[in-house]
Amino acid sequence: MSLNGCFLFRDVISASNCVYDLSFFLSSGIFNSMNLTILCMTRLQITPEFRGDLGELYFKHLCFQRGYAFIKLEDVHETLHTSNILKFRYSFERIPIEIPTNIREEVRRISTPINLHGTNSYVFDFLTCPVYQEDRLDHANKRASDDFNWVEIKTGNSVLSPHQEQVAGTCKIRFSIFRILNVDDRPYYVDIDWEFASR
């Protein structure tokens, strides 16, 4: 960035306004010899969707720090009908893990979306499993059925829906709820509680 010119537009400013303002400055001849950096700034609305995404982000980093890999249910759904090997995310790696035969039917069933207001909706957020030192990236890695865990992330005081409660009661795979009550707080002060595990 050139130190000759930098303008900061605060609050909600449309792209067209930014272009208009830039054109004004350029046409005035004042900044003909300067390189301008225009930064349009706005503020996000803190919506339930935003809080949900933020909660998932905190959980992903908890997995990285505690040695767990995860996969979102939509990725399970897109892969499992053609392969029993799923690529779980761990940090920047994708670890191929074979789903054991005795839980494949459940994994297929739970990862099948329902149509909610015209969009696919998945009953839980993640399927997780531990990472081991001997894991390889160039071939499928084995896991025991007990290694897997369904995970639902809740922020604030949100609760399971009746459908989630009903589905959780049918699972042989462990089901866990992780709650982030103070998701709006600064990251250093955010607490992640392992609120519930089915067994």
Protein Blocks (a to p, Z undefined) as FASTA:
>chain_A
ZZkbccddehjddfklmmmmmmmmmmnommmmpccdddddddddddfklmmmmmmmmmmm
mmmmnopacddfklmmmmmmmoccdcddehjbccdddddfklmmmmmmmmpccdeehiac
dfbfbdcddddfklcfkbccdddfklpccddddehjbdcdfklmmmmmmpmbdcdddddf
klmbcfklpccddfbcfZZ
